[in-house]
Amino acid sequence: MLDPFHILIAEDEVLAAMALEDFLSLRGFRVTVAANGVEALERYVSQRVHALVTDLRMPRMDGQTLIREIRERDATLPVVVMTGYLNQDSDLTHERWKPLEIFSKPVNPRTICETLNRMLGLPQRA
């Protein structure tokens, strides 16, 4: 059996992180949750990760800085951003951050799952 795709979630809202973790796990993904950007970067460096799902506003390191740090190591890692504070002038809308999808909170976990499946080239999981 193939190892499941590993998704790293960086989200400081515990209930939102748990709900997304449960939803993705039930659909066959391996999920690691980090409560802030520093913890997420540490997990990223120490584990093989296939995609990142991150909030933008978090303690210790914000999501945009986290994405920038990860992009220095892997320019092609799929990234899904969930935020309630998207600034239209955000640098994240620039083409250099792709592959990247941005969603305003609240986000349905099914939408995140469908986006990850598409970005990872996987069949849709119900």
Steps between C-alpha positions, in 0.01 A plus 500: 500500500623850416572745776224761525567854390618706797327833561640757743238729654617825662202641691481662843122456532485160670144406399556594137824302491338194660203507263722520194738235636208260559347565158826447311603197708169329428573547129835325518742784554768492769467830689732690731371810681715789618361782718721774353742575219816416695368158596381441141843585357664262749258223395558577133878475537485173695229316303418428136197718421301496176294817559452784749166640620556819698330793666659841445465650849671282759728559798878468483513502118223603264389290205653724236843472665452124532420472129804712413726278715361182343523641146874552555525123549232377258359730233239247389337386827122546469372758750143571604440820700194543724459846642250747633741787431595489135636830383442554129851644479647185653820386337355146498289576192821532298571219252832410666318342796316245284386229545289680758126533561346755739162465674320738736389353833285327582598229251316172457745211560363333186619801296849467649501125429387547140766768450774278644390209281517723192834654594651157574356340187282258698151376423227678695421334834138517613 
